[in-house]
Amino acid sequence: MMPAKNLVRMVVANTLRSPRHFILSAFGIVIGIGAFVLFLALTQRAGDVLEKVFPLDEVQVVAPTVSMLGKDTSKRLDQSIVDKILARPEVATAVPRMNIGFPAAGRGSFEGKDFKLELGGFADGVDPSFVQDDERIRDLFRDWDAVKDDPNRIACVPPPRDPNDDVLESPRSPGKGAKRQVGWGEAPPPEPEKAKLQPGTPPPIPADYKMPPPGQPASPWPYEPPPPPPPAPPVPDAAGSGSGSAAVDPNAGAGQGAGAPSATPPGGGAGSAAGAGSGAGAGSATVIAQTPPPTPKRPYFNPCPNPERYYCDDVERMCKHRVPIVLSSTVVEFYNTRFAKAHQMPVADENLVNFLIQSRGLSAMRFSIGLNNTVIAGSGNVSDKPPRRIEAVIVGVSKRAMQLGVTAPIQYIERWNREFMGEKVATAFSSIIVRLKDRNMLAPFSQWLKDAEDLRLEDSLGEQFATVIFVIRLLFLIISIAILVVAVINIGHNFFVQVSERRREIGIMRAVGATQTDVLLIVLGEAAMVGVVGGLIGIGLAIGIGSAWNAFAASEIPKFPFKPTSWFDFKLWIWGSALAFSTLFCILGGYLPARRAAKMEPAQALAQN
């Protein structure tokens, strides 16, 4: 048998010696592999985008909506249902979600724009262990009210209520380098060297500020000084005329007699301003009340330590950590394509949200939530509890968040529902997110839900779109394989021609000692060489077409929700599969001609022209 080194040298020499046969053989492979790579990369990207719109690795269990006389009588999803689902053999995890059960209004600012939004029906809660997208979210998305011995939870003076708005915008911090404020626009008095505040020590509160009892709003007068007292009445002089806070107007008319009353000063002074004592009046006197100028309103600053994360609670009058909130990429896309353009606000994709948090701190993403408040005019309160304000902060974008709304740790939603709606609402879940051990178990699990628990899976367009993507991917794959089959036939034809043209050469090789195996390996090696080179050219062609389309789409196709930056995902496994298919199909195409050449007798091959 011929040594491997000599075999490879002969294969390369024979391939380069016949460039016409090489080009004719490789043309079909280049087209087929290019289509194969391009179609697979396109469907791979389409599947990734679909995963962002409709997460397909989980299903949501919901209760069918049942209404009787206008009242919702649907089955309640509670902890007992969660336990039954977890006991099923096909279920890996089951995580409940809870919607906020009463109106809530949000107010905040983004890039200098003040905005308000309705959160009632557009906010839910989920267990923090379910939201683990990145390190920052894992660190901040938790129930901070359950943290004990928090050194930042200290007494504070809350901001005054806004008489013109139910939901006050989140107060700003004093700024970097500024002394810590006590709650309004005056810095605390200088601290003695030996009496400096230690971390966790409450800030000083003015001596003239009266702390109201718990549950009552803070007194607004430290921020808006009380109106000045009315001026004191003028003290009458000997002639019975008013004096004191009266001022004489020199423009008053002349000719009145002495003692004629001309004006009554505020405060009830009896008599007139005195004229000349001889009876010829020098003119009437107009009394003008002197009022002090209004004292300007002093601004309020967040008095809490670490103001990026803590705020002063209106009810408890303690510094508390802001409620962590995560957004879904659907909300970000909806904001970009619908809200931002209509209101001339900056576009904020997921990367920009994370950039703002990293560069400007969490305070750039803070906002207020008015519990039991609403921005919908004319709607009544569902709960009779008095509204109150809390503050929240967006900590990131998560695929686990509510698709059209905001998501907080479920412990906050439970406490709010219990406070405003009672125990029944605080123990009812809106849905249960179930992850199956195997997607093939979805059908029996769905049937069990329907038969045993009278529940169902939430209607998901994602499953329908996944089916469409699967069919399209299969169709593209069939087209690519059809092209490769045509290429195989073409390769077989070309190699049969080559074998016929090289009969004498093959006969000489056999006559000097080459075995049938050597001849077979030489012809198959030439076919494999065509496959490798043609496959590489086909992959390069696919990448070139994909890059050209991406450039065209970026400039000519308008932005739409979830528009990808690249329409193709050229993964390594696609490249490897394409090269393997190319080589395999070429070897299959060259096998019959190689077998025919190997079976050729030397004498017969040399005797033919």
Secondary structure, DSSP 8 states (H G I E B T S, - for coil): ---HHHHHHHHHHHHHH-HHHHHHHHHHHHHHHHHHHHHHHHHHHHHHHHHHHS--S-EEEE----EETTEE----B-HHHHHHHHTSTTEEEEEEEEE--S-EEEEEEETTEEEEEE-TTSEEEE-GGG--SSHHHHHH-S-GGG--S-TT--B-------TT-SS--------TTS---SSSSS------TT----TT------TT-----TTS---STTTS-------------TTS---SS----TTS-----TT------TTT--S-----TTS------------------------SSSTTTEEE-TTT-BEEE-EEEEE-HHHHHHIIIIIIHHTT-----HHHHHHHHHHH-GGGGEEEEEET--SSTT---SS-S--EEEEEEEEEE-TTS-TTSEEEEHHHHHHHHHHHT-HHHHT-BSEEEEEES-GGGHHHHHHHIIIIIS-EE---HHHHHHHHHHHHHHHHHHHHHHHHHHHHHHHHHHHHHHHHHTHHHHHHHHHTT--HHHHHHHHHHHHHHHHHHHHHHHHHHHHHHHHHHHHHHHHHS---TT--S-S----HHHHHHHHHHHHHHHHHHHHHHHHHHHT--HHHHHH--
